[in-house]
Amino acid sequence: MQYIKFYATAVFFCGILLCRAQENHYQLRGTVTDLDQRPLSGATVKVGSLTAIADSDGRYHVADIGQQQVQIAVTVIGFEPYVATRTLTPGTNTLHVALTPETNELAAVDVMGLTKAQDANRQAYNVTAIDATKLYNSTMDISGALDRVAGIRVRKSGGLGSNFNLSLNGFTGNHIRYFIDGIPMDNFGSSFQINNIPINAAERIEVYKGVVPMWLGSDALGGAINIVTGDRYRNFVDASYSYGSFNTHRTVVNTAYTSRSGFTVRLNAYQNYSDNNYKVTVDAADINTGAYTPGTTIRRFHDTYHNEALVAHLGVVDKPFADQLLAGITLGKNYKEIQTGARMVSVFGGWHRRGTTIMPTLKYKKENLIPGLDVTVNANYNLGWEQNIDTVDARFDWFGKSKPTGTNSGERSRSLYKYRNNEGLSTASFNYRIAERHALALNDNFSTFRREGSDELNPTNAQYERQKRTYKNVLGLGYHYDIKDLWSTTVFIKHIHQHNRDGADAANAMDKLGYGFASAYYLTPHLQLKASYELTNRMPTAYEIFGDVENQEGNFQLNPERSNNANIGLNYDFALHRDHRFSVNTSLIYRRAYNYIYYRLNNNQSKIVADNRDGVETFGGDAEVRYSFKNWLMAGATMTYQHIMNTQKYEEGYTGVSPVYRDQMPNIPYLFGNADIAVILRNVGKQGNTLNFGYNLLFVHDFYLYWPSRGGDKLNIPQQLSHDFNVVYSMWDGRYNIALEAKNFTDARMYDNFSLQKPSRGFYLNLRYFFNKQ
């Protein structure tokens, strides 16, 4: 009954919003730049009695203009003001203003203001926003940038294109949800994951720790990653190519064209290729002679990866009926050779997988559809396929030698299984400003999953023929109160429904209700306190229920997870003697999860499988300190501590209290951090040229692979230190860029999931061209 009331309230709310209308309303939006088309952040735009401030990209928007003929004034320090009278048309009007420098001022003027990443960090949630634009000259992907955020460890099973498992404040894997521009990435396929999307695809990356904003429409248990691509440039080309160790090639092209009438075309394309033939140290045995050589250093030989992806959009912007209406297509394909199983004791020489993404998309966004109401709608459906190919009847050793088995069994399980993980998604968000400080929000997220396929080598296998289906709906309702630069509070409620079916007989349904709040208060203009809490639920994913047809078994009996997440935090920005600027961000966390889904090895330790534990309790904290001196020296450090404790007191196989009760959860780092420093030398060689030197340190304290209470069987993954260096030379104000990188410079042995080794020392060259015209 409570769910019926909840839906009825949501429908009633929509009705109120849509009934409010106004025949004529006026809006004005555009950009403020200098004569060289560089954005002027912080410019003041006055339209009649209304005022707006240009953001970091020079964009402004003035809504609810009450008259048709208005006087417009645009001002910013160091530039001649722009004043004009304009007659507006009903709906959205566009005005781009290019200001002329004052004759008694320097042509180059630094305008102080908040970047979009800094503004995102001011939210009431426990959030860290990364300014991705500062990393565009690197060969980094999204996961590499995230690995430098306090509270996060990105754990890969190998090199480029390998599986990854992100840990955020103690929660890992599917406890964390991923989004692009607020759209869930659950159905994007294997060609679009954070470990292969280049950093150039993002404008910023928002990391929500613990409590997740209701507008993301997610059933995340412990946090969310939102990749914001932005639309900073209307007409631009951004292209880069890199080459490096292990025969690694990466290419990125981002471009867009927008006409004065609002017609727009946007294209994002990238490719990744690597042999991944880096050195590993393993205990190897000759498959023919049986000769055993422990601690042998040898190159991986069957780990090639490549993927190609293209995202294209066509539509209109800045129209009376839509700020953005885009139809698009997302295409991708990938090929991945599989070198090892869940542990490096298994080695393969022929097994591989292929996959495609074919996903039509639709995006619609309109601010002030009726006065005060903002609407966003997205939809997509993935028609791609995946194939697991295991046809070599042989066994391999780490020396690349093979021995025929003569059993027609493949390396693990003979297969040509080709299947479709057809997944669809639709989201709708409504935000209604009741008054200056009050707003209501409604969000609905509906997703479907269907897997079906066949295997010509196993045509009678009933398991392959059974259709596997899931659909899920997440409905959220929230209220927001805000006094700008003083106090902000959000309260929300979420209802989640999921239905699963495995074949004709096995089926189950799940319903959960959650709620939470987030609040922030400025004690001073530079000191912000935050607090947030959420009772959250997460449904098992389709891959946890049905498996991934590679290294993960399915578990149809999984129960939904439930967690109490609490955060308190502090942000403090201050300066010493003007030139020395500091930023301190710290937070304390507490998590109490029930029916916690974790990954363990299956009985023969060849695959991982998702399972429930009665409970897991986490407490800890993280901190980040940043320092800058004038405009040429920047440094920072992060540190994270998390105690993740098993609270399942009784379990199968033991007559009394479990020996691992209140143990630290295994195979999860509990103490880790980063440090970095950058030196920026300006006007090197020529006016407008910049030379950057950078260094980054990664530290991970040693941790246990298995339960600590198991004594000698717990195995210790040793402490890890990795050093990265980079040099970037930018010419013509960033139009041409050359970067050199050295990763894991000391060639330290780096480990990850279940002791899988990461790449050894590597060197990379990156060339980038960027051109922008408003």
Secondary structure by P-SEA (a helix, b strand, c coil): caaaaaaaaaaaaaaaaaaccccbbbbbbbbbbccccccccbbbbbcccbbbbbccccbbbbccccccbbbbbbbcccbbbbbbbbbbcccbbbbbbbbbcccccccbbbbbcccaaaaaaacccbbbbbcccccccccccaaaaaaaccccccccccccccbbbbbccccccccccccccccccccccccccccccccccccbbbbbcccccccccccccccbbbbbbcccccccccccccccccbbbbbbbbbccccccccbbbbbbbccccccbbbbbcccccccccccccbbbbbbccbbbbbbbbbbbbbccccccccbbbbbbbbbcbbbbbccccccccccccccccbbbbbbbbbbbbccccccbbbbbbbbbbccbbbbbbccccccccccbbbbccccccccccccbbbbcbbbbbbbbbbbccccccbbbbbbbbbbbbbbbccccccccccccbbbbbbbbbbbbbbbbbccccbbbbbbbbbbbbbbbccccccbbbbbbbccbbbbbbccccbbbbbbcccccccccccccccccccbbbbccbbbbbbbbbbbbbbbbbcccccbbbbbbbbcbbbbbccbbbbbbcccccccccccccbbbbbbccbbbbbbcccccccbbbbbbbbbbbcccccccccccccccccccccccccccccbbbbbbcccccccbbbbbbbbbbbbccccccccccccccccccbbbbbbbbbbbbcccccbbbbbbbcccccccccccccccccccccbbbbbbbbbcc
